[in-house]
């Protein structure tokens, strides 16, 4: 039987807290994927934040899985733009 490590490259997230970051709009920032279920309860994008110097955002197409919160194991596909 295959394991998840056989199928995916697994990484831990960056542990950023949106409430400690500077919010901005879609044009100026990067999408913040959080455990709250997203702007519309479906997307996973909690809002947009200013990019951080020295931190490379995750690329589109990656899967994000919530490992805590009320949406435990909810999985979102990064469909467009960069995200943290």
PDB file with one MODEL, atoms N, CA, C and O in Angstrom:
MODEL        1
ATOM      1  N   UNK A   1       0.844  -1.181   0.000  1.00  0.00           N
ATOM      2  CA  UNK A   1       0.000   0.000   0.000  1.00  0.00           C
ATOM      3  C   UNK A   1       0.892   1.248   0.000  1.00  0.00           C
ATOM      4  O   UNK A   1       1.908   1.299   0.693  1.00  0.00           O
ATOM      5  N   UNK A   2       0.497   2.236  -0.778  1.00  0.00           N
ATOM      6  CA  UNK A   2       1.229   3.498  -0.856  1.00  0.00           C
ATOM      7  C   UNK A   2       0.929   4.360   0.368  1.00  0.00           C
ATOM      8  O   UNK A   2      -0.160   4.294   0.939  1.00  0.00           O
ATOM      9  N   UNK A   3       1.894   5.153   0.749  1.00  0.00           N
ATOM     10  CA  UNK A   3       1.697   6.124   1.824  1.00  0.00           C
ATOM     11  C   UNK A   3       1.565   7.512   1.208  1.00  0.00           C
ATOM     12  O   UNK A   3       1.833   7.695   0.020  1.00  0.00           O
ATOM     13  N   UNK A   4       1.156   8.484   2.007  1.00  0.00           N
ATOM     14  CA  UNK A   4       1.052   9.863   1.513  1.00  0.00           C
ATOM     15  C   UNK A   4       2.399  10.370   1.012  1.00  0.00           C
ATOM     16  O   UNK A   4       2.462  11.105   0.027  1.00  0.00           O
ATOM     17  N   UNK A   5       3.471   9.980   1.688  1.00  0.00           N
ATOM     18  CA  UNK A   5       4.809  10.414   1.263  1.00  0.00           C
ATOM     19  C   UNK A   5       5.183   9.846  -0.101  1.00  0.00           C
ATOM     20  O   UNK A   5       6.009  10.430  -0.802  1.00  0.00           O
ATOM     21  N   UNK A   6       4.594   8.725  -0.490  1.00  0.00           N
ATOM     22  CA  UNK A   6       4.833   8.170  -1.823  1.00  0.00           C
ATOM     23  C   UNK A   6       4.119   8.988  -2.897  1.00  0.00           C
ATOM     24  O   UNK A   6       4.563   9.029  -4.045  1.00  0.00           O
ATOM     25  N   UNK A   7       3.039   9.626  -2.537  1.00  0.00           N
ATOM     26  CA  UNK A   7       2.203  10.339  -3.502  1.00  0.00           C
ATOM     27  C   UNK A   7       2.433  11.846  -3.536  1.00  0.00           C
ATOM     28  O   UNK A   7       2.248  12.477  -4.576  1.00  0.00           O
ATOM     29  N   UNK A   8       2.837  12.431  -2.399  1.00  0.00           N
ATOM     30  CA  UNK A   8       2.956  13.878  -2.284  1.00  0.00           C
ATOM     31  C   UNK A   8       4.274  14.265  -1.627  1.00  0.00           C
ATOM     32  O   UNK A   8       4.876  13.482  -0.892  1.00  0.00           O
ATOM     33  N   UNK A   9       4.707  15.490  -1.909  1.00  0.00           N
ATOM     34  CA  UNK A   9       5.809  16.083  -1.160  1.00  0.00           C
ATOM     35  C   UNK A   9       5.170  16.873  -0.025  1.00  0.00           C
ATOM     36  O   UNK A   9       4.515  17.887  -0.267  1.00  0.00           O
ATOM     37  N   UNK A  10       5.352  16.423   1.195  1.00  0.00           N
ATOM     38  CA  UNK A  10       4.650  17.007   2.337  1.00  0.00           C
ATOM     39  C   UNK A  10       5.565  17.976   3.078  1.00  0.00           C
ATOM     40  O   UNK A  10       6.715  17.660   3.383  1.00  0.00           O
ATOM     41  N   UNK A  11       5.032  19.162   3.361  1.00  0.00           N
ATOM     42  CA  UNK A  11       5.749  20.189   4.123  1.00  0.00           C
ATOM     43  C   UNK A  11       4.815  20.755   5.181  1.00  0.00           C
ATOM     44  O   UNK A  11       3.600  20.802   4.991  1.00  0.00           O
ATOM     45  N   UNK A  12       5.393  21.182   6.293  1.00  0.00           N
ATOM     46  CA  UNK A  12       4.607  21.904   7.284  1.00  0.00           C
ATOM     47  C   UNK A  12       4.450  23.341   6.827  1.00  0.00           C
ATOM     48  O   UNK A  12       5.300  23.875   6.116  1.00  0.00           O
ATOM     49  N   UNK A  13       3.362  23.959   7.239  1.00  0.00           N
ATOM     50  CA  UNK A  13       3.114  25.353   6.886  1.00  0.00           C
ATOM     51  C   UNK A  13       4.074  26.288   7.590  1.00  0.00           C
ATOM     52  O   UNK A  13       4.995  25.849   8.279  1.00  0.00           O
ATOM     53  N   UNK A  14       3.854  27.561   7.416  1.00  0.00           N
ATOM     54  CA  UNK A  14       4.759  28.565   7.964  1.00  0.00           C
ATOM     55  C   UNK A  14       4.346  29.077   9.339  1.00  0.00           C
ATOM     56  O   UNK A  14       5.092  29.842   9.951  1.00  0.00           O
ATOM     57  N   UNK A  15       3.185  28.679   9.837  1.00  0.00           N
ATOM     58  CA  UNK A  15       2.698  29.052  11.172  1.00  0.00           C
ATOM     59  C   UNK A  15       2.434  30.552  11.328  1.00  0.00           C
ATOM     60  O   UNK A  15       2.478  31.070  12.443  1.00  0.00           O
ATOM     61  N   UNK A  16       2.162  31.249  10.235  1.00  0.00           N
ATOM     62  CA  UNK A  16       1.829  32.673  10.326  1.00  0.00           C
ATOM     63  C   UNK A  16       0.430  32.843  10.902  1.00  0.00           C
ATOM     64  O   UNK A  16      -0.443  31.999  10.699  1.00  0.00           O
ATOM     65  N   UNK A  17       0.230  33.932  11.614  1.00  0.00           N
ATOM     66  CA  UNK A  17      -1.075  34.302  12.149  1.00  0.00           C
ATOM     67  C   UNK A  17      -1.549  35.544  11.404  1.00  0.00           C
ATOM     68  O   UNK A  17      -0.863  36.566  11.402  1.00  0.00           O
ATOM     69  N   UNK A  18      -2.692  35.462  10.787  1.00  0.00           N
ATOM     70  CA  UNK A  18      -3.183  36.582   9.994  1.00  0.00           C
ATOM     71  C   UNK A  18      -3.373  37.837  10.836  1.00  0.00           C
ATOM     72  O   UNK A  18      -3.145  38.947  10.355  1.00  0.00           O
ATOM     73  N   UNK A  19      -3.785  37.670  12.080  1.00  0.00           N
ATOM     74  CA  UNK A  19      -4.022  38.844  12.929  1.00  0.00           C
ATOM     75  C   UNK A  19      -2.730  39.569  13.308  1.00  0.00           C
ATOM     76  O   UNK A  19      -2.784  40.665  13.865  1.00  0.00           O
ATOM     77  N   UNK A  20      -1.575  38.977  13.017  1.00  0.00           N
ATOM     78  CA  UNK A  20      -0.286  39.621  13.296  1.00  0.00           C
ATOM     79  C   UNK A  20       0.353  40.163  12.021  1.00  0.00           C
ATOM     80  O   UNK A  20       1.482  40.653  12.047  1.00  0.00           O
ATOM     81  N   UNK A  21      -0.371  40.073  10.908  1.00  0.00           N
ATOM     82  CA  UNK A  21       0.154  40.533   9.625  1.00  0.00           C
ATOM     83  C   UNK A  21      -0.623  41.770   9.174  1.00  0.00           C
ATOM     84  O   UNK A  21      -1.687  42.078   9.712  1.00  0.00           O
ATOM     85  N   UNK A  22      -0.078  42.469   8.184  1.00  0.00           N
ATOM     86  CA  UNK A  22      -0.718  43.669   7.666  1.00  0.00           C
ATOM     87  C   UNK A  22      -1.646  43.294   6.524  1.00  0.00           C
ATOM     88  O   UNK A  22      -1.206  42.789   5.491  1.00  0.00           O
ATOM     89  N   UNK A  23      -2.936  43.546   6.719  1.00  0.00           N
ATOM     90  CA  UNK A  23      -3.925  43.230   5.688  1.00  0.00           C
ATOM     91  C   UNK A  23      -3.837  44.240   4.554  1.00  0.00           C
ATOM     92  O   UNK A  23      -3.478  45.400   4.756  1.00  0.00           O
ATOM     93  N   UNK A  24      -4.170  43.776   3.372  1.00  0.00           N
ATOM     94  CA  UNK A  24      -4.193  44.635   2.193  1.00  0.00           C
ATOM     95  C   UNK A  24      -5.233  44.084   1.225  1.00  0.00           C
ATOM     96  O   UNK A  24      -6.028  43.218   1.593  1.00  0.00           O
ATOM     97  N   UNK A  25      -5.233  44.578  -0.001  1.00  0.00           N
ATOM     98  CA  UNK A  25      -6.209  44.080  -0.970  1.00  0.00           C
ATOM     99  C   UNK A  25      -5.574  43.058  -1.909  1.00  0.00           C
ATOM    100  O   UNK A  25      -4.366  42.822  -1.869  1.00  0.00           O
ATOM    101  N   UNK A  26      -6.392  42.469  -2.734  1.00  0.00           N
ATOM    102  CA  UNK A  26      -5.978  41.401  -3.648  1.00  0.00           C
ATOM    103  C   UNK A  26      -4.857  41.850  -4.589  1.00  0.00           C
ATOM    104  O   UNK A  26      -3.960  41.063  -4.891  1.00  0.00           O
ATOM    105  N   UNK A  27      -4.893  43.099  -5.055  1.00  0.00           N
ATOM    106  CA  UNK A  27      -3.901  43.572  -6.023  1.00  0.00           C
ATOM    107  C   UNK A  27      -2.532  43.816  -5.405  1.00  0.00           C
ATOM    108  O   UNK A  27      -1.516  43.647  -6.079  1.00  0.00           O
ATOM    109  N   UNK A  28      -2.487  44.208  -4.141  1.00  0.00           N
ATOM    110  CA  UNK A  28      -1.224  44.555  -3.503  1.00  0.00           C
ATOM    111  C   UNK A  28      -0.631  43.422  -2.675  1.00  0.00           C
ATOM    112  O   UNK A  28       0.548  43.471  -2.323  1.00  0.00           O
ATOM    113  N   UNK A  29      -1.425  42.404  -2.360  1.00  0.00           N
ATOM    114  CA  UNK A  29      -0.943  41.396  -1.435  1.00  0.00           C
ATOM    115  C   UNK A  29      -0.949  39.987  -1.966  1.00  0.00           C
ATOM    116  O   UNK A  29      -1.161  39.739  -3.153  1.00  0.00           O
ATOM    117  N   UNK A  30      -0.708  39.074  -1.051  1.00  0.00           N
ATOM    118  CA  UNK A  30      -0.779  37.640  -1.340  1.00  0.00           C
ATOM    119  C   UNK A  30      -1.927  37.058  -0.533  1.00  0.00           C
ATOM    120  O   UNK A  30      -2.261  37.554   0.543  1.00  0.00           O
ATOM    121  N   UNK A  31      -2.520  36.007  -1.061  1.00  0.00           N
ATOM    122  CA  UNK A  31      -3.649  35.375  -0.383  1.00  0.00           C
ATOM    123  C   UNK A  31      -3.170  34.674   0.880  1.00  0.00           C
ATOM    124  O   UNK A  31      -2.123  34.028   0.877  1.00  0.00           O
ATOM    125  N   UNK A  32      -3.933  34.800   1.953  1.00  0.00           N
ATOM    126  CA  UNK A  32      -3.642  34.108   3.202  1.00  0.00           C
ATOM    127  C   UNK A  32      -4.638  32.961   3.333  1.00  0.00           C
ATOM    128  O   UNK A  32      -5.843  33.180   3.458  1.00  0.00           O
ATOM    129  N   UNK A  33      -4.120  31.744   3.302  1.00  0.00           N
ATOM    130  CA  UNK A  33      -4.976  30.563   3.443  1.00  0.00           C
ATOM    131  C   UNK A  33      -5.023  30.209   4.918  1.00  0.00           C
ATOM    132  O   UNK A  33      -3.997  29.905   5.527  1.00  0.00           O
ATOM    133  N   UNK A  34      -6.224  30.251   5.489  1.00  0.00           N
ATOM    134  CA  UNK A  34      -6.377  29.992   6.912  1.00  0.00           C
ATOM    135  C   UNK A  34      -7.341  28.860   7.194  1.00  0.00           C
ATOM    136  O   UNK A  34      -7.915  28.266   6.281  1.00  0.00           O
ATOM    137  N   UNK A  35      -7.508  28.574   8.473  1.00  0.00           N
ATOM    138  CA  UNK A  35      -8.361  27.469   8.895  1.00  0.00           C
ATOM    139  C   UNK A  35      -9.825  27.867   9.058  1.00  0.00           C
ATOM    140  O   UNK A  35     -10.653  27.031   9.421  1.00  0.00           O
ATOM    141  N   UNK A  36     -10.156  29.133   8.794  1.00  0.00           N
ATOM    142  CA  UNK A  36     -11.522  29.586   9.051  1.00  0.00           C
ATOM    143  C   UNK A  36     -12.500  29.228   7.948  1.00  0.00           C
ATOM    144  O   UNK A  36     -13.706  29.414   8.110  1.00  0.00           O
ATOM    145  N   UNK A  37     -12.006  28.719   6.835  1.00  0.00           N
ATOM    146  CA  UNK A  37     -12.907  28.341   5.764  1.00  0.00           C
ATOM    147  C   UNK A  37     -13.003  29.332   4.633  1.00  0.00           C
ATOM    148  O   UNK A  37     -13.749  29.103   3.681  1.00  0.00           O
ATOM    149  N   UNK A  38     -12.286  30.406   4.706  1.00  0.00           N
ATOM    150  CA  UNK A  38     -12.208  31.327   3.582  1.00  0.00           C
ATOM    151  C   UNK A  38     -13.224  32.446   3.604  1.00  0.00           C
ATOM    152  O   UNK A  38     -14.111  32.506   4.456  1.00  0.00           O
ATOM    153  N   UNK A  39     -13.061  33.332   2.633  1.00  0.00           N
ATOM    154  CA  UNK A  39     -13.913  34.513   2.530  1.00  0.00           C
ATOM    155  C   UNK A  39     -15.374  34.142   2.301  1.00  0.00           C
ATOM    156  O   UNK A  39     -16.280  34.836   2.764  1.00  0.00           O
ATOM    157  N   UNK A  40     -15.593  33.050   1.587  1.00  0.00           N
ATOM    158  CA  UNK A  40     -16.967  32.637   1.313  1.00  0.00           C
ATOM    159  C   UNK A  40     -17.276  31.272   1.932  1.00  0.00           C
ATOM    160  O   UNK A  40     -18.284  30.649   1.597  1.00  0.00           O
ATOM    161  N   UNK A  41     -16.410  30.811   2.832  1.00  0.00           N
ATOM    162  CA  UNK A  41     -16.621  29.524   3.475  1.00  0.00           C
ATOM    163  C   UNK A  41     -16.202  28.347   2.632  1.00  0.00           C
ATOM    164  O   UNK A  41     -16.366  27.201   3.052  1.00  0.00           O
ATOM    165  N   UNK A  42     -15.658  28.598   1.441  1.00  0.00           N
ATOM    166  CA  UNK A  42     -15.306  27.514   0.536  1.00  0.00           C
ATOM    167  C   UNK A  42     -13.887  27.602   0.005  1.00  0.00           C
ATOM    168  O   UNK A  42     -13.277  26.570  -0.272  1.00  0.00           O
ATOM    169  N   UNK A  43     -13.349  28.786  -0.143  1.00  0.00           N
ATOM    170  CA  UNK A  43     -12.089  28.960  -0.862  1.00  0.00           C
ATOM    171  C   UNK A  43     -10.850  28.649  -0.043  1.00  0.00           C
ATOM    172  O   UNK A  43      -9.825  28.274  -0.614  1.00  0.00           O
ATOM    173  N   UNK A  44     -10.907  28.790   1.272  1.00  0.00           N
ATOM    174  CA  UNK A  44      -9.725  28.657   2.101  1.00  0.00           C
ATOM    175  C   UNK A  44      -8.961  29.956   2.249  1.00  0.00           C
ATOM    176  O   UNK A  44      -8.136  30.089   3.152  1.00  0.00           O
ATOM    177  N   UNK A  45      -9.223  30.920   1.371  1.00  0.00           N
ATOM    178  CA  UNK A  45      -8.538  32.211   1.450  1.00  0.00           C
ATOM    179  C   UNK A  45      -9.249  33.080   2.474  1.00  0.00           C
ATOM    180  O   UNK A  45     -10.410  33.449   2.299  1.00  0.00           O
ATOM    181  N   UNK A  46      -8.536  33.399   3.543  1.00  0.00           N
ATOM    182  CA  UNK A  46      -9.108  34.186   4.625  1.00  0.00           C
ATOM    183  C   UNK A  46      -9.024  35.682   4.356  1.00  0.00           C
ATOM    184  O   UNK A  46      -9.752  36.461   4.971  1.00  0.00           O
ATOM    185  N   UNK A  47      -8.152  36.090   3.451  1.00  0.00           N
ATOM    186  CA  UNK A  47      -7.958  37.489   3.124  1.00  0.00           C
ATOM    187  C   UNK A  47      -6.630  37.672   2.427  1.00  0.00           C
ATOM    188  O   UNK A  47      -6.010  36.703   1.990  1.00  0.00           O
ATOM    189  N   UNK A  48      -6.192  38.912   2.321  1.00  0.00           N
ATOM    190  CA  UNK A  48      -4.947  39.212   1.637  1.00  0.00           C
ATOM    191  C   UNK A  48      -4.045  40.012   2.570  1.00  0.00           C
ATOM    192  O   UNK A  48      -4.508  40.890   3.297  1.00  0.00           O
ATOM    193  N   UNK A  49      -2.749  39.697   2.540  1.00  0.00           N
ATOM    194  CA  UNK A  49      -1.773  40.330   3.417  1.00  0.00           C
ATOM    195  C   UNK A  49      -0.589  40.823   2.598  1.00  0.00           C
ATOM    196  O   UNK A  49      -0.339  40.355   1.488  1.00  0.00           O
ATOM    197  N   UNK A  50       0.144  41.793   3.180  1.00  0.00           N
ATOM    198  CA  UNK A  50       1.341  42.289   2.514  1.00  0.00           C
ATOM    199  C   UNK A  50       2.401  41.191   2.493  1.00  0.00           C
ATOM    200  O   UNK A  50       2.547  40.449   3.464  1.00  0.00           O
ATOM    201  N   UNK A  51       3.140  41.085   1.390  1.00  0.00           N
ATOM    202  CA  UNK A  51       4.224  40.096   1.332  1.00  0.00           C
ATOM    203  C   UNK A  51       5.274  40.386   2.395  1.00  0.00           C
ATOM    204  O   UNK A  51       5.487  41.541   2.762  1.00  0.00           O
ATOM    205  N   UNK A  52       5.926  39.348   2.886  1.00  0.00           N
ATOM    206  CA  UNK A  52       6.985  39.500   3.877  1.00  0.00           C
ATOM    207  C   UNK A  52       8.343  39.359   3.207  1.00  0.00           C
ATOM    208  O   UNK A  52       8.555  38.446   2.408  1.00  0.00           O
ATOM    209  N   UNK A  53       9.265  40.265   3.532  1.00  0.00           N
ATOM    210  CA  UNK A  53      10.610  40.210   2.968  1.00  0.00           C
ATOM    211  C   UNK A  53      11.269  38.882   3.335  1.00  0.00           C
ATOM    212  O   UNK A  53      11.236  38.462   4.492  1.00  0.00           O
ATOM    213  N   UNK A  54      11.858  38.237   2.354  1.00  0.00           N
ATOM    214  CA  UNK A  54      12.578  36.995   2.597  1.00  0.00           C
ATOM    215  C   UNK A  54      11.716  35.747   2.678  1.00  0.00           C
ATOM    216  O   UNK A  54      12.233  34.653   2.905  1.00  0.00           O
ATOM    217  N   UNK A  55      10.403  35.896   2.496  1.00  0.00           N
ATOM    218  CA  UNK A  55       9.500  34.744   2.565  1.00  0.00           C
ATOM    219  C   UNK A  55       8.885  34.528   1.190  1.00  0.00           C
ATOM    220  O   UNK A  55       8.184  35.394   0.668  1.00  0.00           O
ATOM    221  N   UNK A  56       9.154  33.368   0.613  1.00  0.00           N
ATOM    222  CA  UNK A  56       8.597  33.048  -0.698  1.00  0.00           C
ATOM    223  C   UNK A  56       7.206  32.434  -0.520  1.00  0.00           C
ATOM    224  O   UNK A  56       7.067  31.396   0.127  1.00  0.00           O
ATOM    225  N   UNK A  57       6.189  33.060  -1.083  1.00  0.00           N
ATOM    226  CA  UNK A  57       4.831  32.500  -0.973  1.00  0.00           C
ATOM    227  C   UNK A  57       4.723  31.158  -1.693  1.00  0.00           C
ATOM    228  O   UNK A  57       5.507  30.867  -2.597  1.00  0.00           O
ATOM    229  N   UNK A  58       3.763  30.354  -1.296  1.00  0.00           N
ATOM    230  CA  UNK A  58       3.505  29.082  -1.956  1.00  0.00           C
ATOM    231  C   UNK A  58       2.933  29.334  -3.348  1.00  0.00           C
ATOM    232  O   UNK A  58       2.215  30.310  -3.566  1.00  0.00           O
ATOM    233  N   UNK A  59       3.250  28.468  -4.267  1.00  0.00           N
ATOM    234  CA  UNK A  59       2.814  28.592  -5.658  1.00  0.00           C
ATOM    235  C   UNK A  59       1.387  28.082  -5.852  1.00  0.00           C
ATOM    236  O   UNK A  59       0.901  27.279  -5.056  1.00  0.00           O
ATOM    237  N   UNK A  60       0.716  28.545  -6.907  1.00  0.00           N
ATOM    238  CA  UNK A  60      -0.608  28.010  -7.245  1.00  0.00           C
ATOM    239  C   UNK A  60      -0.521  26.514  -7.544  1.00  0.00           C
ATOM    240  O   UNK A  60       0.513  26.024  -7.997  1.00  0.00           O
ATOM    241  N   UNK A  61      -1.605  25.800  -7.289  1.00  0.00           N
ATOM    242  CA  UNK A  61      -1.665  24.381  -7.588  1.00  0.00           C
ATOM    243  C   UNK A  61      -1.320  23.472  -6.427  1.00  0.00           C
ATOM    244  O   UNK A  61      -1.526  22.261  -6.504  1.00  0.00           O
ATOM    245  N   UNK A  62      -0.797  24.041  -5.350  1.00  0.00           N
ATOM    246  CA  UNK A  62      -0.458  23.221  -4.189  1.00  0.00           C
ATOM    247  C   UNK A  62      -1.701  22.985  -3.333  1.00  0.00           C
ATOM    248  O   UNK A  62      -2.613  23.811  -3.303  1.00  0.00           O
ATOM    249  N   UNK A  63      -1.722  21.858  -2.646  1.00  0.00           N
ATOM    250  CA  UNK A  63      -2.809  21.549  -1.718  1.00  0.00           C
ATOM    251  C   UNK A  63      -2.469  22.094  -0.340  1.00  0.00           C
ATOM    252  O   UNK A  63      -1.330  21.979   0.113  1.00  0.00           O
ATOM    253  N   UNK A  64      -3.442  22.682   0.320  1.00  0.00           N
ATOM    254  CA  UNK A  64      -3.293  23.161   1.686  1.00  0.00           C
ATOM    255  C   UNK A  64      -4.280  22.388   2.552  1.00  0.00           C
ATOM    256  O   UNK A  64      -5.468  22.321   2.239  1.00  0.00           O
ATOM    257  N   UNK A  65      -3.787  21.806   3.638  1.00  0.00           N
ATOM    258  CA  UNK A  65      -4.634  21.002   4.519  1.00  0.00           C
ATOM    259  C   UNK A  65      -4.597  21.604   5.922  1.00  0.00           C
ATOM    260  O   UNK A  65      -3.522  21.817   6.483  1.00  0.00           O
ATOM    261  N   UNK A  66      -5.768  21.876   6.484  1.00  0.00           N
ATOM    262  CA  UNK A  66      -5.861  22.414   7.848  1.00  0.00           C
ATOM    263  C   UNK A  66      -5.618  21.290   8.854  1.00  0.00           C
ATOM    264  O   UNK A  66      -6.299  20.265   8.830  1.00  0.00           O
ATOM    265  N   UNK A  67      -4.643  21.494   9.734  1.00  0.00           N
ATOM    266  CA  UNK A  67      -4.322  20.490  10.749  1.00  0.00           C
ATOM    267  C   UNK A  67      -4.864  20.853  12.117  1.00  0.00           C
ATOM    268  O   UNK A  67      -4.478  20.257  13.122  1.00  0.00           O
ATOM    269  N   UNK A  68      -5.757  21.829  12.157  1.00  0.00           N
ATOM    270  CA  UNK A  68      -6.364  22.228  13.418  1.00  0.00           C
ATOM    271  C   UNK A  68      -7.572  23.100  13.148  1.00  0.00           C
ATOM    272  O   UNK A  68      -7.912  23.374  11.997  1.00  0.00           O
ATOM    273  N   UNK A  69      -8.208  23.527  14.202  1.00  0.00           N
ATOM    274  CA  UNK A  69      -9.363  24.397  14.070  1.00  0.00           C
ATOM    275  C   UNK A  69     -10.632  23.635  13.747  1.00  0.00           C
ATOM    276  O   UNK A  69     -10.641  22.405  13.699  1.00  0.00           O
ATOM    277  N   UNK A  70     -11.692  24.374  13.528  1.00  0.00           N
ATOM    278  CA  UNK A  70     -12.992  23.759  13.286  1.00  0.00           C
ATOM    279  C   UNK A  70     -13.094  23.120  11.903  1.00  0.00           C
ATOM    280  O   UNK A  70     -14.033  22.369  11.642  1.00  0.00           O
ATOM    281  N   UNK A  71     -12.158  23.401  11.029  1.00  0.00           N
ATOM    282  CA  UNK A  71     -12.152  22.835   9.677  1.00  0.00           C
ATOM    283  C   UNK A  71     -11.033  21.797   9.531  1.00  0.00           C
ATOM    284  O   UNK A  71     -10.393  21.715   8.482  1.00  0.00           O
ATOM    285  N   UNK A  72     -10.806  21.029  10.554  1.00  0.00           N
ATOM    286  CA  UNK A  72      -9.745  20.027  10.586  1.00  0.00           C
ATOM    287  C   UNK A  72      -9.781  19.146   9.342  1.00  0.00           C
ATOM    288  O   UNK A  72     -10.821  18.590   8.990  1.00  0.00           O
ATOM    289  N   UNK A  73      -8.637  19.029   8.687  1.00  0.00           N
ATOM    290  CA  UNK A  73      -8.410  18.242   7.463  1.00  0.00           C
ATOM    291  C   UNK A  73      -9.123  18.783   6.229  1.00  0.00           C
ATOM    292  O   UNK A  73      -9.168  18.107   5.201  1.00  0.00           O
ATOM    293  N   UNK A  74      -9.679  19.987   6.312  1.00  0.00           N
ATOM    294  CA  UNK A  74     -10.208  20.614   5.100  1.00  0.00           C
ATOM    295  C   UNK A  74      -9.040  20.862   4.149  1.00  0.00           C
ATOM    296  O   UNK A  74      -7.972  21.303   4.574  1.00  0.00           O
ATOM    297  N   UNK A  75      -9.243  20.584   2.882  1.00  0.00           N
ATOM    298  CA  UNK A  75      -8.180  20.691   1.890  1.00  0.00           C
ATOM    299  C   UNK A  75      -8.589  21.648   0.790  1.00  0.00           C
ATOM    300  O   UNK A  75      -9.703  21.579   0.271  1.00  0.00           O
ATOM    301  N   UNK A  76      -7.682  22.539   0.441  1.00  0.00           N
ATOM    302  CA  UNK A  76      -7.941  23.534  -0.591  1.00  0.00           C
ATOM    303  C   UNK A  76      -6.838  23.476  -1.631  1.00  0.00           C
ATOM    304  O   UNK A  76      -5.674  23.251  -1.300  1.00  0.00           O
ATOM    305  N   UNK A  77      -7.206  23.678  -2.889  1.00  0.00           N
ATOM    306  CA  UNK A  77      -6.230  23.743  -3.985  1.00  0.00           C
ATOM    307  C   UNK A  77      -5.993  25.201  -4.301  1.00  0.00           C
ATOM    308  O   UNK A  77      -6.934  25.959  -4.535  1.00  0.00           O
ATOM    309  N   UNK A  78      -4.732  25.591  -4.307  1.00  0.00           N
ATOM    310  CA  UNK A  78      -4.384  26.970  -4.677  1.00  0.00           C
ATOM    311  C   UNK A  78      -4.619  27.169  -6.162  1.00  0.00           C
ATOM    312  O   UNK A  78      -3.803  26.757  -6.986  1.00  0.00           O
ATOM    313  N   UNK A  79      -5.731  27.799  -6.505  1.00  0.00           N
ATOM    314  CA  UNK A  79      -6.119  27.888  -7.913  1.00  0.00           C
ATOM    315  C   UNK A  79      -5.470  29.041  -8.653  1.00  0.00           C
ATOM    316  O   UNK A  79      -5.276  28.963  -9.867  1.00  0.00           O
ATOM    317  N   UNK A  80      -5.130  30.107  -7.949  1.00  0.00           N
ATOM    318  CA  UNK A  80      -4.494  31.231  -8.635  1.00  0.00           C
ATOM    319  C   UNK A  80      -3.761  32.091  -7.628  1.00  0.00           C
ATOM    320  O   UNK A  80      -4.103  32.116  -6.446  1.00  0.00           O
ATOM    321  N   UNK A  81      -2.764  32.786  -8.101  1.00  0.00           N
ATOM    322  CA  UNK A  81      -2.010  33.712  -7.278  1.00  0.00           C
ATOM    323  C   UNK A  81      -1.134  33.015  -6.266  1.00  0.00           C
ATOM    324  O   UNK A  81      -1.219  31.802  -6.074  1.00  0.00           O
ATOM    325  N   UNK A  82      -0.292  33.796  -5.622  1.00  0.00           N
ATOM    326  CA  UNK A  82       0.586  33.277  -4.588  1.00  0.00           C
ATOM    327  C   UNK A  82      -0.100  33.362  -3.251  1.00  0.00           C
ATOM    328  O   UNK A  82      -0.989  34.190  -3.053  1.00  0.00           O
ATOM    329  N   UNK A  83       0.313  32.497  -2.317  1.00  0.00           N
ATOM    330  CA  UNK A  83      -0.335  32.516  -1.014  1.00  0.00           C
ATOM    331  C   UNK A  83       0.626  32.125   0.092  1.00  0.00           C
ATOM    332  O   UNK A  83       1.620  31.437  -0.141  1.00  0.00           O
ATOM    333  N   UNK A  84       0.311  32.577   1.308  1.00  0.00           N
ATOM    334  CA  UNK A  84       1.082  32.218   2.500  1.00  0.00           C
ATOM    335  C   UNK A  84       0.214  31.401   3.410  1.00  0.00           C
ATOM    336  O   UNK A  84       0.659  30.987   4.480  1.00  0.00           O
TER     337      UNK A  84
ENDMDL
END
